[in-house]
Amino acid sequence: MPTLTTLAQRHNLFLIEDACEAIGATLSTPGQPAKPIGSFAHIAVFAFYPNKQTTTGEGGMIVTRDPDLAARMRSLRNQGRTASGHWLQHTELGYNYRLSDIACTLGIGQMHRLPEILARRETIARLYHHHLASETSLTLPPLDIPNLRISWFVYVVRLTADFTPARRDQIIHTLEQASIGCGRYFAPIHLQRAYAEFPPHIPPPHHRIRSLAHHRPPLLQSHQRIPAPHRLRHPQAGHTAYTLNDHP
Ligand SMILES: Cc1ncc(COP(=O)(O)O)c(C=O)c1O
């Protein structure tokens, strides 16, 4: 993030931080105290869908230090009304993106529990690591990264390059048969059909990544995520790891 903020400043760019999977994570830079992820850019977004560390059932949150941006987003969220304006007056066309009071109550309750939730998720990530450490066909996520406090969302394991997509899918199927939630992780955004028309115009660095994905599909398309919900119990984490270890 510090590199991106420097780059954005140099080129006068507007930076939006996607912190949807990172609530509670912190990053320290040399000589500076740790800063929360979501506090580096002009705007940061967080998601509260039920699979996230904290949830409001649906929806999310945008944060900014810029009072003008905050006022504009509040207005757009509220069908174009201004904060001081009358309920029946719309100063611009907006949306109904309001989070209901009921959803907010749930979210506030979750915020109070955030330290406990993050600690529990970290315990589960460490349990997975402990059980899977000797599995040579998996690359595990790093448990500790210097200067970073990780907020565990999902635990992504990467199959080594000799796995075919068919074999990967077979493993996912085996886990699902054992009632273990598991799935492929996101393909890079430029491989999504919604962006299919853009690649010819994408500048060189993205092209390089795309060709890497095409020539070595297992590298970028063999990530799979296994659950790290904070309600998972030790034996369940062991069962997941055992099933994954025992893949066909
Ligand atoms: C990194 C990231 N950004 C954005 C989103 C979108 O969040 P939502 O559609 O739940 O608001 C997600 C959802 O999983 C995500 O993981």
The ligand as an ORCA input file, in Angstrom:
! r2SCAN-3c Opt
* xyz 0 1
  C     -11.596     -8.548     -2.338
  C     -13.095     -8.403     -2.507
  N     -13.581     -7.251     -2.994
  C     -14.906     -7.067     -3.172
  C     -15.805     -8.058     -2.842
  C     -17.264     -7.800     -3.097
  O     -17.971     -7.823     -1.921
  P     -19.575     -7.814     -1.880
  O     -20.092     -8.051     -3.237
  O     -19.907     -8.913     -0.933
  O     -19.925     -6.488     -1.328
  C     -15.342     -9.262     -2.325
  C     -16.285    -10.341     -1.974
  O     -15.952    -11.446     -1.671
  C     -13.951     -9.443     -2.155
  O     -13.467    -10.590     -1.660
*
